[in-house]
Amino acid sequence: MSRTTNPLTILILASCIYKLTNDESYILLAIEVIQKISDKYQLIDALYYLKDFNSSITDKTIQQFIDSNDYLISYNAKRLLNIL
């Protein structure tokens, strides 16, 4: 994954590899790269990929976005965590 620097691409690849291997190091990688995403629409996409890990660790990361000032980010984070 060293050939790409796009955080969303890295997150997508980490999600796919995790589904194949269940290697938990990809969860940590996903949490690390989501912090680097600044575009709101990419961040919303990233939240959905993060949920694919089905982990309490990723759910805690998604929970950080519930109180976002941006309505769409907050709404989607709540939707992913079934808070709505």
Contacts in CASP RR format, 6 or more apart in sequence:
PFRMAT RR
TARGET T0000
AUTHOR 0000-0000-0000
METHOD contacts of the structure
MODEL  1
MSRTTNPLTILILASCIYKLTNDESYILLAIEVIQKISDKYQLIDALYYL
KDFNSSITDKTIQQFIDSNDYLISYNAKRLLNIL
1 10 0 8 1.000
1 13 0 8 1.000
1 14 0 8 1.000
4 10 0 8 1.000
4 13 0 8 1.000
7 33 0 8 1.000
7 34 0 8 1.000
7 36 0 8 1.000
7 37 0 8 1.000
7 42 0 8 1.000
7 46 0 8 1.000
8 33 0 8 1.000
8 37 0 8 1.000
8 42 0 8 1.000
8 45 0 8 1.000
8 46 0 8 1.000
8 49 0 8 1.000
10 29 0 8 1.000
10 33 0 8 1.000
11 30 0 8 1.000
11 33 0 8 1.000
11 34 0 8 1.000
11 37 0 8 1.000
11 46 0 8 1.000
11 49 0 8 1.000
11 50 0 8 1.000
12 49 0 8 1.000
14 26 0 8 1.000
14 27 0 8 1.000
14 29 0 8 1.000
14 30 0 8 1.000
14 33 0 8 1.000
15 26 0 8 1.000
15 30 0 8 1.000
15 49 0 8 1.000
15 50 0 8 1.000
15 52 0 8 1.000
15 53 0 8 1.000
17 23 0 8 1.000
17 26 0 8 1.000
18 24 0 8 1.000
18 26 0 8 1.000
18 27 0 8 1.000
18 30 0 8 1.000
18 52 0 8 1.000
18 53 0 8 1.000
19 52 0 8 1.000
24 55 0 8 1.000
26 53 0 8 1.000
27 53 0 8 1.000
27 55 0 8 1.000
27 57 0 8 1.000
27 58 0 8 1.000
30 49 0 8 1.000
30 50 0 8 1.000
30 53 0 8 1.000
30 58 0 8 1.000
31 50 0 8 1.000
31 57 0 8 1.000
31 58 0 8 1.000
31 61 0 8 1.000
34 43 0 8 1.000
34 46 0 8 1.000
34 47 0 8 1.000
34 50 0 8 1.000
34 61 0 8 1.000
37 43 0 8 1.000
37 46 0 8 1.000
40 70 0 8 1.000
40 72 0 8 1.000
40 73 0 8 1.000
43 65 0 8 1.000
43 73 0 8 1.000
44 72 0 8 1.000
44 73 0 8 1.000
44 76 0 8 1.000
47 62 0 8 1.000
47 65 0 8 1.000
47 73 0 8 1.000
47 76 0 8 1.000
47 77 0 8 1.000
47 80 0 8 1.000
48 76 0 8 1.000
48 80 0 8 1.000
50 58 0 8 1.000
50 61 0 8 1.000
50 62 0 8 1.000
51 58 0 8 1.000
51 59 0 8 1.000
51 62 0 8 1.000
51 80 0 8 1.000
59 81 0 8 1.000
62 77 0 8 1.000
62 80 0 8 1.000
62 81 0 8 1.000
63 77 0 8 1.000
63 81 0 8 1.000
64 77 0 8 1.000
65 73 0 8 1.000
65 74 0 8 1.000
65 76 0 8 1.000
65 77 0 8 1.000
66 74 0 8 1.000
66 77 0 8 1.000
66 78 0 8 1.000
66 81 0 8 1.000
66 83 0 8 1.000
67 74 0 8 1.000
68 74 0 8 1.000
68 77 0 8 1.000
75 84 0 8 1.000
78 84 0 8 1.000
END
